[in-house]
Amino acid sequence: MLAVDANATTSYHSCMDNAQMIGMRIKSRRTARGLSQRGLAKLSGITHNTISRLENGHRVPDLETLEKLAAAMSVTLAELT
């Protein structure tokens, strides 16, 4: 029988919730500035594929990525997290 650690499951879901929340904020700030994913990619130096994965909540951004995105969109880190 496979044992499931409830804390690990909760932690995983919290991480996914955070990824989705951050992704929604990135997309909201990007579209408010009239930027496409490719446009943001050019400004930030992050691939459009990574931006897509972030916006869809499939990836949790590290601090360096958040800093690049924030700088490219002229927003604070707090606005993205």
C-alpha atoms as a printed R data frame, in Angstrom:
   type eleno elety resid chain resno      x      y       z
1  ATOM     1    CA   MET     A     1  0.000  0.000   0.000
2  ATOM     2    CA   LEU     A     2  1.312  3.458  -0.921
3  ATOM     3    CA   ALA     A     3  1.406  5.976   1.905
4  ATOM     4    CA   VAL     A     4  0.761  9.613   1.060
5  ATOM     5    CA   ASP     A     5  2.230 12.342   3.225
6  ATOM     6    CA   ALA     A     6 -0.582 14.851   3.797
7  ATOM     7    CA   ASN     A     7  1.925 17.653   4.440
8  ATOM     8    CA   ALA     A     8  3.697 16.979   1.142
9  ATOM     9    CA   THR     A     9  0.376 17.009  -0.707
10 ATOM    10    CA   THR     A    10 -0.675 20.264   0.946
11 ATOM    11    CA   SER     A    11  2.713 21.806   0.196
12 ATOM    12    CA   TYR     A    12  2.453 20.753  -3.457
13 ATOM    13    CA   HIS     A    13 -1.003 22.313  -3.799
14 ATOM    14    CA   SER     A    14  0.130 25.516  -2.101
15 ATOM    15    CA   CYS     A    15  3.028 25.731  -4.527
16 ATOM    16    CA   MET     A    16  0.674 25.260  -7.476
17 ATOM    17    CA   ASP     A    17 -1.728 27.864  -6.089
18 ATOM    18    CA   ASN     A    18  1.180 30.318  -5.753
19 ATOM    19    CA   ALA     A    19  2.356 29.554  -9.287
20 ATOM    20    CA   GLN     A    20 -1.128 30.210 -10.656
21 ATOM    21    CA   MET     A    21 -1.509 33.420  -8.649
22 ATOM    22    CA   ILE     A    22  1.866 34.765  -9.777
23 ATOM    23    CA   GLY     A    23  1.110 33.716 -13.357
24 ATOM    24    CA   MET     A    24 -2.165 35.636 -13.328
25 ATOM    25    CA   ARG     A    25 -0.376 38.724 -12.011
26 ATOM    26    CA   ILE     A    26  2.336 38.520 -14.661
27 ATOM    27    CA   LYS     A    27 -0.267 38.202 -17.409
28 ATOM    28    CA   SER     A    28 -2.374 41.026 -15.972
29 ATOM    29    CA   ARG     A    29  0.597 43.421 -15.819
30 ATOM    30    CA   ARG     A    30  1.795 42.348 -19.272
31 ATOM    31    CA   THR     A    31 -1.563 42.858 -20.978
32 ATOM    32    CA   ALA     A    32 -2.154 46.160 -19.142
33 ATOM    33    CA   ARG     A    33  1.020 47.407 -20.824
34 ATOM    34    CA   GLY     A    34 -0.085 46.171 -24.232
35 ATOM    35    CA   LEU     A    35  2.724 43.614 -24.435
36 ATOM    36    CA   SER     A    36  2.568 40.227 -26.104
37 ATOM    37    CA   GLN     A    37  4.434 37.324 -24.562
38 ATOM    38    CA   ARG     A    38  7.059 37.689 -27.277
39 ATOM    39    CA   GLY     A    39  7.331 41.422 -26.584
40 ATOM    40    CA   LEU     A    40  7.872 40.773 -22.886
41 ATOM    41    CA   ALA     A    41 10.372 38.065 -23.783
42 ATOM    42    CA   LYS     A    42 12.407 40.580 -25.798
43 ATOM    43    CA   LEU     A    43 12.359 43.159 -23.021
44 ATOM    44    CA   SER     A    44 13.156 40.717 -20.219
45 ATOM    45    CA   GLY     A    45 15.527 38.276 -21.884
46 ATOM    46    CA   ILE     A    46 13.267 35.381 -20.868
47 ATOM    47    CA   THR     A    47 11.940 33.062 -23.559
48 ATOM    48    CA   HIS     A    48  8.311 33.405 -24.578
49 ATOM    49    CA   ASN     A    49  7.879 29.700 -23.809
50 ATOM    50    CA   THR     A    50  8.940 30.304 -20.201
51 ATOM    51    CA   ILE     A    51  6.608 33.292 -19.944
52 ATOM    52    CA   SER     A    52  3.748 31.138 -21.220
53 ATOM    53    CA   ARG     A    53  4.506 28.417 -18.666
54 ATOM    54    CA   LEU     A    54  4.690 31.014 -15.880
55 ATOM    55    CA   GLU     A    55  1.416 32.663 -16.866
56 ATOM    56    CA   ASN     A    56 -0.336 29.295 -17.031
57 ATOM    57    CA   GLY     A    57  0.909 28.315 -13.575
58 ATOM    58    CA   HIS     A    58  3.022 25.441 -14.866
59 ATOM    59    CA   ARG     A    59  6.225 26.836 -13.420
60 ATOM    60    CA   VAL     A    60  7.152 28.726 -10.256
61 ATOM    61    CA   PRO     A    61  9.490 31.609 -11.112
62 ATOM    62    CA   ASP     A    62 12.747 32.066  -9.229
63 ATOM    63    CA   LEU     A    63 13.756 35.459  -7.865
64 ATOM    64    CA   GLU     A    64 16.017 36.285 -10.820
65 ATOM    65    CA   THR     A    65 13.190 35.649 -13.287
66 ATOM    66    CA   LEU     A    66 10.766 37.769 -11.265
67 ATOM    67    CA   GLU     A    67 13.303 40.594 -11.120
68 ATOM    68    CA   LYS     A    68 13.773 40.525 -14.906
69 ATOM    69    CA   LEU     A    69 10.026 40.515 -15.527
70 ATOM    70    CA   ALA     A    70  9.407 43.305 -13.018
71 ATOM    71    CA   ALA     A    71 12.140 45.456 -14.548
72 ATOM    72    CA   ALA     A    72 10.887 44.834 -18.095
73 ATOM    73    CA   MET     A    73  7.355 45.906 -17.120
74 ATOM    74    CA   SER     A    74  8.437 48.720 -14.756
75 ATOM    75    CA   VAL     A    75  6.634 47.198 -11.775
76 ATOM    76    CA   THR     A    76  7.779 46.210  -8.308
77 ATOM    77    CA   LEU     A    77  8.381 42.622  -7.234
78 ATOM    78    CA   ALA     A    78  5.490 43.045  -4.817
79 ATOM    79    CA   GLU     A    79  3.131 43.618  -7.746
80 ATOM    80    CA   LEU     A    80  4.010 40.193  -9.151
81 ATOM    81    CA   THR     A    81  4.068 38.143  -5.964
